[in-house]
């Protein structure tokens, strides 16, 4: 406020007077009038005496208080500062989302105020604090999430630390060698409940919530060399991976969760067969050595493969979480493609070493079934142990694919190998490995017309068996050796010795009686020579020699006989052309 002096005695305000320092008060330099003097409220009051002047104070009029009507711009500074603080506080509040906690087994690679939480390489939060649990079993990571992430903080969300990971079949997180580890979040399926406390995953999940595809459950008798992350192949193309496995109570099969990515999941049908494609498969058979492997990765970390029969490729795709069985190899998976199986049993009294489950059953060299069981049983009738071999025949292997299933089964039951004329023979498929298989052979019934009925064991038919292969050859050789051993070679030798002695005795007697005759032999030979000389002389020129009369007469007779034979041949030719000449005779014009 300002004070203005009013001089009642008409003194000019421009008059300059020295003012005593004690008279200066406040910001106006003018001492306000004392209570009861002058104008207290800035207005002239009648009857109020003016303060007299003194030598020390010049004449000063009464001070009047006057309100100021203008706003000072200096007040804008605190107002703007306060508004800025409120704005920054609002921005900071609006930017921050919920604060969550995630527990991990360890804090490797995590740093306060540096480690980020990301989804698809976009930051959604920052680690604020890391605390070790009181029991030191885990760590609790406090994370300040952004406002953009508040909608995905549900019980479906999953967290894991992305760091360099090196395994036998997979290498991931290489980029974190430069940028450092970070926490990845998968929002999960929508519709979850709000949550602020999570348990982190120790390994990255094989499938994220936004990746299209299907998950299938596979039951396996044993895990083998399979592990999480093992690839899944379809026609040598990697189409998925093994997410996890569960042993359950340890008594039943192993449960595998397999993910097949889209669009390859449409190739999985209810009739699809899965098999273990791990490692290298080496098969020694009648065709030689066969080596098979899916890929180098499946050799190192294991793998699975699947295939669907062609007749089922048009079926609808399998649903999510559909269950399948895992076969040990592709051969057993192929055998499972055949839905019709006719059960048979046979018994062997010889060694069945080398015959195992899955061994082929052949007819004329073509596989028509496989062995299902090999074991020893006691035969009550023979009072001895025998080898019981069970096998299945699949008529679909040899019947037309166009025939209906019911017709195939009906025809299979009428096939000729179900009668007693077929015998099961144990054959060696590889002399190198000793592997064996079964062959069905037809055996003649020796002209017998009697039909032999086959026995049954439950739903299995019992077929007769006979030895075969190397074992059969060995048995035959042993039988021959037994028969040879029964030959009385010693008696035969004694008889031959006696016959030799008799022959020598006879020869000696002949020699003694023939000696005089041999002494007269030279004279007899000389007489024979003389007779020969006389015969030659009689057949000479004067007898029957070349120039004798007998020789010339013989030549004439031979010529006449040749002419007669020629005429007979001409007559025969003529009669062949004119047989009527025998009755009518020869006409004059014919020759």
C-alpha positions as CSV (number, residue, x, y, z in Angstrom):
1,X,0.0,0.0,0.0
2,X,1.1,3.6,-0.5
3,X,0.6,6.7,1.6
4,X,-0.1,10.1,0.2
5,X,0.4,13.4,2.2
6,X,-2.1,16.3,2.1
7,X,-0.8,19.8,3.0
8,X,-3.7,21.9,4.4
9,X,-1.6,25.0,4.3
10,X,-1.2,24.8,0.5
11,X,2.5,23.8,0.6
12,X,3.7,22.3,-2.6
13,X,4.6,18.5,-2.8
14,X,7.6,19.5,-4.8
15,X,9.1,21.3,-1.9
16,X,12.2,19.3,-0.9
17,X,12.8,18.8,2.8
18,X,15.3,16.6,4.7
19,X,13.5,13.9,6.5
20,X,14.9,12.6,9.7
21,X,15.7,8.9,9.6
22,X,13.5,8.1,12.5
23,X,10.6,9.4,10.5
24,X,11.0,6.8,7.8
25,X,9.0,3.6,8.3
26,X,7.7,0.9,6.1
27,X,8.2,0.9,2.4
28,X,6.9,4.4,1.7
29,X,9.5,6.3,3.8
30,X,6.6,8.2,5.4
31,X,5.6,7.6,9.0
32,X,1.9,6.8,9.3
33,X,-0.1,9.1,11.6
34,X,-0.5,7.9,15.2
35,X,-3.8,6.4,16.4
36,X,-6.4,9.1,16.7
37,X,-4.7,11.6,14.5
38,X,-5.3,12.4,11.0
39,X,-7.1,10.1,8.6
40,X,-6.9,6.5,9.8
41,X,-8.7,5.0,6.9
42,X,-7.3,7.3,4.2
43,X,-10.3,9.6,4.3
44,X,-10.5,13.3,5.6
45,X,-12.3,13.4,8.9
46,X,-13.7,16.8,10.0
47,X,-12.6,18.1,13.3
48,X,-9.4,16.2,13.3
49,X,-6.5,18.5,14.0
50,X,-3.4,18.3,11.8
51,X,-0.2,17.3,13.5
52,X,1.9,20.5,14.0
53,X,5.2,20.8,12.3
54,X,8.5,20.7,14.2
55,X,12.0,21.8,13.4
56,X,13.1,18.3,13.0
57,X,10.2,17.4,10.7
58,X,9.1,19.5,7.8
59,X,5.5,20.1,7.3
60,X,4.0,16.8,6.3
61,X,0.3,16.3,5.7
62,X,-1.8,13.5,6.9
63,X,-1.2,10.0,5.2
64,X,-4.2,8.3,3.5
65,X,-4.3,4.5,2.7
66,X,-5.3,3.8,-0.9
67,X,-5.9,0.3,-2.3
68,X,-4.0,-0.8,-5.4
69,X,-6.2,-2.2,-8.2
70,X,-3.5,-4.0,-10.5
71,X,-2.2,-7.7,-10.4
72,X,1.6,-8.3,-10.1
73,X,3.2,-10.7,-12.7
74,X,5.7,-11.9,-10.2
75,X,3.0,-14.3,-8.9
76,X,3.1,-16.3,-12.2
77,X,6.5,-17.9,-11.3
78,X,5.2,-20.0,-8.4
79,X,2.0,-20.8,-10.1
80,X,3.7,-22.2,-13.2
81,X,6.2,-24.1,-11.1
82,X,3.4,-25.7,-9.1
83,X,1.5,-26.6,-12.3
84,X,4.6,-28.2,-13.7
85,X,5.1,-30.3,-10.6
86,X,1.5,-31.5,-10.7
87,X,1.9,-32.3,-14.4
88,X,5.0,-34.3,-13.9
89,X,3.5,-36.1,-11.0
90,X,0.5,-37.1,-13.1
91,X,2.7,-38.2,-16.1
92,X,4.8,-40.3,-13.8
93,X,1.7,-41.8,-12.2
94,X,0.0,-42.4,-15.6
95,X,3.1,-44.0,-17.1
96,X,3.7,-46.5,-14.3
97,X,1.7,-49.7,-14.1
98,X,1.4,-52.2,-11.4
99,X,4.3,-53.4,-9.3
100,X,4.8,-57.2,-9.4
101,X,7.1,-59.8,-7.9
102,X,8.5,-62.8,-9.7
103,X,10.4,-65.6,-8.0
104,X,13.3,-67.4,-9.6
105,X,15.8,-70.0,-8.4
106,X,18.6,-67.6,-9.1
107,X,19.3,-64.0,-10.2
108,X,22.0,-64.8,-12.7
109,X,22.4,-61.8,-15.1
110,X,19.7,-59.6,-13.4
111,X,20.6,-56.1,-12.3
112,X,18.6,-53.5,-10.4
113,X,17.4,-50.5,-12.5
114,X,19.0,-52.1,-15.6
115,X,17.3,-55.4,-16.4
116,X,14.3,-54.9,-18.6
117,X,11.1,-56.9,-18.9
118,X,10.3,-57.4,-22.6
119,X,7.7,-58.9,-24.9
120,X,8.6,-59.3,-28.6
121,X,11.7,-57.1,-28.0
122,X,9.6,-54.2,-26.6
123,X,10.2,-53.0,-23.0
124,X,7.3,-53.3,-20.6
125,X,9.0,-52.8,-17.2
126,X,12.2,-52.5,-15.2
127,X,13.6,-54.5,-12.3
128,X,13.5,-52.3,-9.1
129,X,14.8,-54.6,-6.5
130,X,16.2,-58.2,-6.0
131,X,15.9,-59.9,-2.6
132,X,17.1,-63.3,-1.4
133,X,14.5,-65.4,0.4
134,X,15.0,-66.0,4.1
135,X,15.5,-69.7,3.5
136,X,17.9,-68.9,0.6
137,X,16.0,-71.2,-1.7
138,X,15.1,-68.6,-4.3
139,X,15.2,-64.9,-5.1
140,X,12.3,-62.4,-5.4
141,X,12.5,-59.9,-8.2
142,X,10.4,-56.7,-7.8
143,X,9.4,-55.3,-11.1
144,X,7.8,-51.9,-11.9
145,X,5.7,-52.5,-15.0
146,X,4.5,-49.9,-17.5
147,X,0.9,-48.8,-17.8
148,X,0.7,-50.6,-21.1
149,X,1.3,-53.9,-19.4
150,X,-1.4,-53.7,-16.7
151,X,-3.9,-55.6,-18.8
152,X,-1.7,-58.6,-19.3
153,X,-0.7,-59.1,-15.6
154,X,-3.0,-62.1,-15.1
155,X,-2.5,-65.6,-13.8
156,X,-2.0,-66.7,-17.4
157,X,1.2,-64.7,-17.8
158,X,4.6,-66.5,-17.7
159,X,8.0,-65.0,-17.0
160,X,11.5,-66.4,-17.7
161,X,15.0,-65.1,-18.0
162,X,16.5,-64.9,-21.5
163,X,20.3,-65.6,-21.2
164,X,22.7,-67.6,-23.4
165,X,21.8,-71.3,-23.3
166,X,23.8,-74.0,-24.9
167,X,22.5,-77.6,-25.1
168,X,23.1,-80.6,-27.2
169,X,20.4,-79.8,-29.7
170,X,19.6,-76.1,-29.2
171,X,21.5,-72.8,-28.8
172,X,19.5,-69.7,-27.8
173,X,19.9,-66.3,-26.2
174,X,23.1,-65.4,-28.1
175,X,22.1,-61.8,-28.5
176,X,22.2,-61.3,-24.7
177,X,26.0,-61.8,-24.8
178,X,26.2,-58.1,-25.9
179,X,22.9,-56.6,-24.6
180,X,22.8,-58.5,-21.3
181,X,20.1,-60.7,-19.9
182,X,16.5,-59.7,-19.7
183,X,13.1,-61.1,-18.6
184,X,10.7,-62.2,-21.2
185,X,6.9,-62.2,-20.5
186,X,4.3,-64.2,-22.3
187,X,0.8,-62.7,-21.7
188,X,-0.9,-66.1,-22.1
189,X,-4.5,-66.6,-23.2
190,X,-6.9,-63.7,-22.5
191,X,-9.4,-63.8,-19.8
192,X,-7.2,-64.5,-16.8
193,X,-7.5,-63.1,-13.3
194,X,-5.4,-60.1,-12.2
195,X,-2.3,-61.2,-10.4
196,X,0.9,-59.5,-9.0
197,X,2.9,-62.5,-7.7
198,X,4.3,-64.9,-10.2
199,X,6.7,-67.9,-10.3
200,X,9.2,-67.6,-13.1
201,X,10.1,-70.5,-15.5
202,X,13.6,-71.9,-15.3
203,X,13.6,-72.8,-19.0
204,X,12.0,-70.9,-21.9
205,X,8.7,-72.5,-22.9
206,X,8.6,-74.3,-26.2
207,X,5.4,-72.5,-27.3
208,X,4.2,-69.0,-26.7
209,X,0.5,-68.2,-26.4
210,X,0.3,-66.4,-29.7
211,X,2.0,-69.1,-31.8
212,X,-0.6,-71.1,-33.8
213,X,-0.6,-74.9,-33.7
214,X,-1.8,-77.8,-31.7
215,X,-0.5,-79.7,-28.6
216,X,-0.8,-83.5,-28.6
217,X,-0.3,-86.0,-25.7
218,X,1.8,-89.0,-26.5
219,X,2.2,-92.1,-24.3
220,X,5.6,-93.9,-24.5
221,X,6.8,-97.0,-22.7
222,X,10.2,-95.3,-22.1
223,X,11.7,-91.9,-22.8
224,X,14.9,-93.1,-24.4
225,X,17.2,-90.2,-25.6
226,X,14.3,-87.7,-25.9
227,X,14.5,-84.4,-24.0
228,X,12.6,-81.2,-23.9
229,X,13.1,-79.2,-27.1
230,X,13.6,-82.4,-29.2
231,X,12.4,-81.7,-32.8
232,X,9.3,-83.3,-34.4
233,X,9.6,-84.3,-38.1
234,X,7.1,-84.9,-40.8
235,X,8.6,-86.2,-44.0
236,X,12.1,-85.0,-42.9
237,X,10.8,-81.5,-42.3
238,X,10.9,-80.1,-38.7
239,X,7.4,-79.1,-37.8
240,X,7.4,-78.9,-34.0
241,X,9.1,-79.9,-30.8
242,X,8.7,-81.8,-27.6
243,X,7.5,-79.4,-24.9
244,X,7.8,-81.5,-21.8
245,X,7.5,-85.0,-20.3
246,X,6.0,-86.4,-17.2
247,X,6.9,-89.8,-15.5
248,X,3.8,-89.8,-13.5
249,X,4.0,-92.3,-10.7
250,X,6.9,-94.0,-12.3
251,X,4.9,-97.2,-12.9
252,X,2.9,-96.4,-16.0
253,X,3.9,-94.9,-19.4
254,X,5.7,-91.6,-19.9
255,X,3.5,-88.8,-20.9
256,X,4.9,-86.4,-23.6
257,X,3.5,-83.1,-24.6
258,X,4.3,-82.4,-28.3
259,X,3.6,-79.1,-30.1
260,X,3.1,-79.1,-33.9
261,X,3.1,-75.7,-35.5
262,X,0.6,-74.5,-38.0
263,X,0.0,-75.2,-40.9
264,X,1.7,-78.6,-40.3
265,X,-0.8,-79.5,-37.5
266,X,-3.4,-80.3,-40.2
267,X,-1.3,-83.4,-41.2
268,X,-2.0,-85.0,-37.8
269,X,-5.1,-87.3,-37.9
270,X,-6.6,-89.7,-35.5
271,X,-4.9,-92.6,-37.3
272,X,-1.4,-90.9,-37.3
273,X,1.5,-93.0,-35.9
274,X,4.4,-91.4,-34.0
275,X,7.7,-93.2,-33.5
276,X,11.0,-92.4,-31.8
277,X,13.4,-91.1,-34.5
278,X,16.4,-90.6,-32.1
279,X,19.9,-91.7,-32.9
280,X,21.0,-94.0,-35.8
281,X,19.0,-97.0,-36.8
282,X,21.1,-99.9,-38.2
283,X,19.2,-103.0,-39.4
284,X,20.9,-106.2,-40.6
285,X,18.6,-108.3,-42.6
286,X,18.3,-110.4,-45.7
287,X,18.7,-107.3,-47.8
288,X,21.9,-106.4,-46.1
289,X,22.8,-103.4,-43.8
290,X,20.3,-100.6,-43.7
291,X,21.3,-97.3,-41.9
292,X,18.7,-94.7,-41.2
293,X,18.7,-91.3,-39.4
294,X,16.4,-88.3,-39.4
295,X,19.0,-85.5,-38.9
296,X,22.1,-84.7,-37.0
297,X,20.1,-82.9,-34.4
298,X,18.0,-85.9,-33.7
299,X,21.1,-88.0,-33.3
300,X,22.4,-85.6,-30.6
301,X,19.2,-84.5,-28.8
302,X,16.7,-87.1,-30.0
303,X,13.6,-86.6,-32.0
304,X,10.1,-87.8,-33.0
305,X,8.5,-88.4,-36.4
306,X,5.0,-89.1,-37.5
307,X,3.1,-90.4,-40.6
308,X,-0.5,-91.0,-41.6
309,X,-1.7,-93.8,-43.9
310,X,-2.7,-92.7,-47.3
311,X,-6.2,-94.0,-46.8
312,X,-6.7,-91.7,-43.8
313,X,-5.1,-88.5,-45.2
314,X,-8.6,-87.1,-46.0
315,X,-9.8,-87.6,-42.4
316,X,-10.4,-84.6,-40.2
317,X,-7.3,-83.3,-38.3
318,X,-6.8,-84.4,-34.8
319,X,-8.1,-82.2,-32.0
320,X,-6.0,-80.3,-29.5
321,X,-4.7,-82.6,-26.7
322,X,-5.5,-85.8,-28.7
323,X,-3.6,-88.9,-27.4
324,X,-1.3,-91.1,-29.4
325,X,1.1,-94.0,-28.7
326,X,4.9,-93.7,-29.4
327,X,6.4,-96.7,-31.2
328,X,10.0,-97.7,-30.8
329,X,10.9,-97.3,-34.5
330,X,9.3,-96.8,-37.9
331,X,9.0,-100.6,-38.6
332,X,6.7,-101.1,-35.7
333,X,4.8,-97.9,-36.6
334,X,4.2,-99.3,-40.1
335,X,3.0,-102.5,-38.7
336,X,0.5,-100.7,-36.6
337,X,-1.0,-99.1,-39.8
338,X,-2.8,-102.4,-40.5
339,X,-6.0,-102.5,-38.5
340,X,-6.9,-106.2,-39.2
341,X,-4.7,-108.7,-37.3
342,X,-5.2,-112.5,-37.3
343,X,-3.5,-114.2,-34.4
344,X,-1.5,-117.4,-34.8
345,X,0.7,-119.5,-32.5
346,X,3.3,-122.2,-33.3
347,X,5.7,-124.3,-31.2
348,X,9.4,-125.1,-31.9
349,X,11.5,-127.8,-30.3
350,X,14.7,-126.3,-31.7
351,X,16.5,-123.2,-30.7
352,X,14.8,-119.9,-31.5
353,X,17.8,-117.7,-30.7
354,X,17.8,-114.6,-33.0
355,X,14.0,-114.5,-33.2
356,X,12.6,-111.4,-31.5
357,X,9.4,-109.4,-31.3
358,X,8.8,-107.5,-34.5
359,X,10.6,-110.1,-36.7
360,X,8.8,-110.4,-40.1
361,X,6.6,-113.3,-41.1
362,X,7.0,-114.0,-44.8
363,X,5.1,-115.9,-47.4
364,X,7.1,-116.5,-50.7
365,X,9.5,-113.9,-49.5
366,X,6.9,-111.2,-49.0
367,X,6.2,-110.0,-45.5
368,X,2.6,-110.6,-44.4
369,X,2.9,-110.3,-40.6
370,X,5.2,-109.9,-37.7
371,X,6.2,-111.8,-34.5
372,X,4.5,-110.5,-31.3
373,X,5.8,-112.8,-28.6
374,X,8.5,-115.4,-28.0
375,X,8.7,-117.4,-24.8
376,X,9.3,-120.8,-23.3
377,X,6.4,-123.0,-22.1
378,X,6.1,-126.6,-20.7
379,X,4.4,-129.1,-22.9
380,X,2.5,-131.6,-20.8
381,X,2.1,-134.1,-23.6
382,X,5.8,-134.2,-24.5
383,X,7.0,-133.6,-21.0
384,X,9.6,-131.1,-22.1
385,X,10.1,-127.4,-22.6
386,X,9.2,-125.9,-26.0
387,X,9.4,-122.4,-27.6
388,X,6.0,-120.8,-28.1
389,X,6.0,-118.1,-30.8
390,X,3.0,-115.9,-31.3
391,X,2.6,-113.8,-34.5
392,X,0.0,-111.8,-36.3
393,X,-0.9,-111.9,-40.0
394,X,-2.2,-108.7,-41.6
395,X,-4.4,-109.5,-44.6
396,X,-4.3,-105.8,-45.6
397,X,-0.7,-106.3,-46.7
398,X,-1.8,-108.6,-49.5
399,X,-5.4,-107.7,-50.2
400,X,-6.4,-104.9,-52.6
401,X,-6.7,-101.5,-51.0
402,X,-10.0,-100.9,-52.8
403,X,-11.7,-103.8,-50.9
404,X,-13.9,-102.8,-48.0
405,X,-12.6,-103.6,-44.5
406,X,-15.3,-106.1,-43.8
407,X,-14.7,-107.9,-47.1
408,X,-11.0,-107.9,-46.4
409,X,-11.5,-109.6,-43.0
410,X,-13.9,-112.1,-44.5
411,X,-11.5,-113.0,-47.3
412,X,-8.6,-113.2,-44.9
413,X,-10.3,-115.8,-42.8
414,X,-10.8,-117.9,-46.0
415,X,-7.2,-117.6,-47.2
416,X,-5.5,-121.0,-47.8
417,X,-2.7,-120.4,-45.2
418,X,-5.2,-121.0,-42.3
419,X,-5.3,-124.8,-42.9
420,X,-2.9,-127.5,-41.9
421,X,-1.2,-127.6,-45.3
422,X,0.9,-124.6,-44.2
423,X,3.8,-125.1,-41.8
424,X,5.8,-122.4,-40.0
425,X,9.5,-122.6,-40.7
426,X,12.2,-120.8,-38.7
427,X,14.6,-119.2,-41.2
428,X,17.9,-117.3,-40.8
429,X,17.7,-113.8,-42.3
430,X,21.3,-112.9,-41.6
431,X,24.2,-115.2,-41.0
432,X,26.3,-112.3,-39.8
433,X,24.0,-111.2,-37.0
434,X,22.1,-114.5,-36.4
435,X,18.8,-112.8,-36.9
436,X,15.8,-115.1,-37.7
437,X,12.3,-114.7,-39.1
438,X,9.4,-117.0,-39.8
439,X,8.3,-118.3,-43.2
440,X,5.1,-120.0,-44.2
441,X,5.5,-122.9,-46.5
442,X,3.0,-125.3,-48.1
443,X,3.5,-128.9,-47.4
444,X,2.1,-131.8,-49.5
445,X,-0.4,-134.0,-47.7
446,X,0.9,-137.1,-49.6
447,X,-2.4,-137.6,-51.5
448,X,-4.5,-137.8,-48.3
449,X,-7.9,-136.3,-48.7
450,X,-8.5,-136.1,-45.0
451,X,-8.9,-132.5,-43.7
452,X,-6.9,-131.9,-40.6
453,X,-8.5,-129.4,-38.2
454,X,-6.3,-126.9,-36.5
455,X,-6.3,-126.3,-32.7
456,X,-7.2,-123.0,-31.1
457,X,-5.7,-121.2,-28.2
458,X,-8.2,-118.5,-27.3
459,X,-8.6,-116.4,-30.4
460,X,-5.3,-117.7,-31.9
461,X,-4.9,-120.6,-34.3
462,X,-2.1,-123.1,-33.8
463,X,-0.1,-123.8,-36.9
464,X,2.3,-126.8,-37.2
465,X,6.0,-126.0,-37.5
466,X,9.1,-127.6,-38.9
467,X,12.8,-126.9,-38.7
468,X,14.4,-124.8,-41.2
469,X,17.5,-122.7,-41.9
470,X,20.9,-123.4,-40.5
471,X,19.4,-125.3,-37.5
472,X,17.5,-127.6,-39.8
473,X,20.6,-128.2,-41.9
474,X,22.6,-128.9,-38.8
475,X,19.9,-131.4,-37.6
476,X,19.9,-133.1,-41.0
477,X,23.6,-133.4,-41.0
478,X,23.5,-134.8,-37.5
479,X,20.9,-137.3,-38.7
480,X,23.1,-138.3,-41.6
481,X,26.1,-138.6,-39.3
482,X,24.0,-140.8,-37.0
483,X,23.1,-143.1,-39.9
484,X,26.6,-143.2,-41.1
485,X,27.8,-144.2,-37.7
486,X,25.4,-147.2,-37.8
487,X,27.1,-148.6,-40.9
488,X,29.3,-151.7,-40.0
489,X,32.5,-150.5,-41.6
490,X,34.6,-153.0,-39.6
491,X,32.6,-156.0,-40.8
492,X,32.7,-154.7,-44.4
493,X,36.5,-154.4,-44.1
494,X,36.8,-157.9,-42.8
495,X,34.7,-159.3,-45.7
496,X,36.7,-157.4,-48.2
497,X,39.9,-158.8,-46.7
498,X,38.6,-162.3,-47.0
499,X,37.6,-161.8,-50.6
500,X,41.0,-160.5,-51.4
501,X,42.7,-163.5,-50.0
502,X,40.4,-165.9,-52.0
503,X,41.1,-163.9,-55.2
504,X,44.8,-164.2,-54.7
505,X,44.5,-168.0,-54.1
506,X,42.5,-168.4,-57.3
507,X,45.0,-166.4,-59.3
508,X,47.8,-168.6,-58.1
509,X,46.0,-171.7,-59.3
510,X,45.3,-170.2,-62.7
511,X,48.9,-169.2,-63.0
512,X,50.1,-172.7,-62.3
513,X,47.8,-174.4,-64.8
514,X,48.3,-171.8,-67.6
515,X,52.1,-172.1,-67.7
516,X,52.3,-175.1,-70.2
517,X,49.8,-173.4,-72.5
518,X,51.8,-170.2,-72.5
519,X,54.9,-172.1,-73.5
520,X,53.2,-173.4,-76.7
521,X,51.9,-169.9,-77.6
522,X,54.9,-168.8,-79.9
523,X,54.3,-171.9,-82.2
524,X,50.6,-171.2,-82.4
525,X,51.3,-167.6,-83.4
526,X,53.7,-168.7,-86.1
527,X,51.2,-171.1,-87.6
528,X,48.5,-168.4,-87.7
529,X,50.9,-166.1,-89.5
530,X,51.5,-168.7,-92.2
531,X,47.8,-169.1,-92.7
532,X,47.3,-165.4,-93.2
533,X,50.0,-165.3,-95.9
534,X,48.3,-168.1,-97.8
535,X,45.0,-166.2,-97.7
536,X,46.5,-163.1,-99.1
537,X,47.9,-165.0,-102.0
538,X,44.5,-166.6,-102.8
539,X,42.9,-163.1,-103.0
540,X,45.7,-161.7,-105.2
541,X,45.6,-161.1,-109.1
542,X,45.1,-164.7,-109.9
543,X,42.3,-165.3,-107.4
544,X,39.9,-162.6,-106.1
545,X,42.3,-159.7,-106.5
546,X,41.5,-156.4,-108.1
547,X,42.2,-157.5,-111.7
548,X,40.6,-161.0,-111.4
549,X,37.7,-162.2,-113.4
550,X,35.6,-162.5,-110.2
551,X,36.1,-158.8,-109.6
552,X,34.9,-157.8,-113.0
553,X,31.8,-159.9,-112.8
554,X,31.0,-158.5,-109.4
555,X,31.1,-154.9,-110.8
556,X,28.7,-155.8,-113.7
557,X,26.2,-157.3,-111.2
558,X,26.4,-154.2,-109.1
559,X,25.6,-152.0,-112.1
560,X,22.6,-154.1,-113.1
561,X,21.2,-153.9,-109.7
562,X,21.6,-150.1,-109.7
563,X,19.6,-149.9,-112.9
564,X,16.9,-152.1,-111.6
565,X,16.6,-150.0,-108.5
566,X,16.4,-146.8,-110.6
567,X,13.4,-148.2,-112.6
568,X,11.6,-149.3,-109.4
569,X,12.0,-145.7,-108.1
570,X,10.6,-144.3,-111.3
571,X,7.6,-146.7,-111.2
572,X,7.0,-145.8,-107.6
573,X,6.9,-142.1,-108.4
574,X,4.5,-142.7,-111.3
575,X,2.1,-144.7,-109.2
576,X,2.3,-142.0,-106.5
577,X,1.0,-139.5,-109.1
578,X,-1.4,-141.9,-110.9
579,X,-2.6,-144.7,-108.5
580,X,-5.4,-145.6,-111.0
581,X,-2.8,-147.0,-113.4
582,X,-2.8,-150.2,-111.3
583,X,-6.3,-150.9,-112.7
584,X,-6.5,-149.1,-116.1
585,X,-2.9,-149.4,-117.0
586,X,-0.6,-146.7,-118.4
587,X,-2.1,-144.5,-121.1
588,X,-0.2,-144.0,-124.3
589,X,0.5,-140.3,-123.8
590,X,1.9,-140.6,-120.3
591,X,5.5,-141.0,-119.5
